Amino acid sequence: MNQFKLLAIVLLIPFLALTGYAVYTVGYIGVFDYHRHSPAGWQVFADLVISLTIVICYMVPEAKKAGKNPWLWVVVTLFLGAIGPLLYIIFGRSHPETSMD
C-alpha cells in the first residue's frame, strides 16, 4: 500500500465518524443549512465548492487515463464532499504510482 492511499485511509476514518455525527445531529440538509446564515459560512461553503471542483478536475482525467469511469466518483463527491476523493484514492485508482499532476 502506498503512502498516498494510507494517508487517505487515515483521514477518511475519523472524517466519516465526524460526518456521521454531524448528519445524525442536524441531518444532511442541516449540514448545509448551517452555512447560509452568515458571510463566514458562505465563505466556508464557497471554499469547499472551489476545492472540490479543483479535485474533480484532477480526478476525472486521471480516472479516464487509467481506463476507469470517473462519474461514480464525481457523483459521490457532489453528494458527500471530501469523502468522494478519499474513496477514489483508496478504491478507484488502479495505478497507485500515477501522480495526480
Contacts in CASP RR format, 6 or more apart in sequence:
PFRMAT RR
TARGET T0000
AUTHOR 0000-0000-0000
METHOD contacts of the structure
MODEL  1
MNQFKLLAIVLLIPFLALTGYAVYTVGYIGVFDYHRHSPAGWQVFADLVI
SLTIVICYMVPEAKKAGKNPWLWVVVTLFLGAIGPLLYIIFGRSHPETSM
D
1 96 0 8 1.000
2 96 0 8 1.000
2 97 0 8 1.000
4 89 0 8 1.000
4 96 0 8 1.000
5 89 0 8 1.000
5 90 0 8 1.000
5 93 0 8 1.000
5 96 0 8 1.000
8 86 0 8 1.000
8 89 0 8 1.000
8 90 0 8 1.000
9 90 0 8 1.000
11 86 0 8 1.000
12 83 0 8 1.000
12 86 0 8 1.000
12 87 0 8 1.000
12 90 0 8 1.000
15 82 0 8 1.000
15 83 0 8 1.000
15 86 0 8 1.000
16 83 0 8 1.000
19 80 0 8 1.000
19 83 0 8 1.000
22 31 0 8 1.000
23 31 0 8 1.000
26 33 0 8 1.000
26 34 0 8 1.000
32 45 0 8 1.000
34 41 0 8 1.000
35 41 0 8 1.000
35 42 0 8 1.000
35 44 0 8 1.000
35 45 0 8 1.000
36 42 0 8 1.000
36 45 0 8 1.000
48 81 0 8 1.000
52 77 0 8 1.000
52 78 0 8 1.000
52 81 0 8 1.000
52 82 0 8 1.000
52 85 0 8 1.000
55 77 0 8 1.000
55 85 0 8 1.000
56 74 0 8 1.000
56 77 0 8 1.000
58 100 0 8 1.000
58 101 0 8 1.000
59 70 0 8 1.000
59 73 0 8 1.000
59 74 0 8 1.000
59 77 0 8 1.000
59 85 0 8 1.000
59 88 0 8 1.000
60 70 0 8 1.000
60 74 0 8 1.000
62 70 0 8 1.000
62 93 0 8 1.000
62 98 0 8 1.000
62 100 0 8 1.000
63 69 0 8 1.000
63 70 0 8 1.000
63 73 0 8 1.000
63 88 0 8 1.000
63 92 0 8 1.000
63 93 0 8 1.000
64 70 0 8 1.000
65 98 0 8 1.000
66 93 0 8 1.000
66 94 0 8 1.000
66 95 0 8 1.000
66 98 0 8 1.000
67 94 0 8 1.000
68 92 0 8 1.000
68 94 0 8 1.000
73 84 0 8 1.000
73 85 0 8 1.000
73 87 0 8 1.000
73 88 0 8 1.000
73 92 0 8 1.000
76 83 0 8 1.000
76 84 0 8 1.000
76 87 0 8 1.000
76 88 0 8 1.000
77 83 0 8 1.000
77 84 0 8 1.000
77 85 0 8 1.000
77 88 0 8 1.000
END
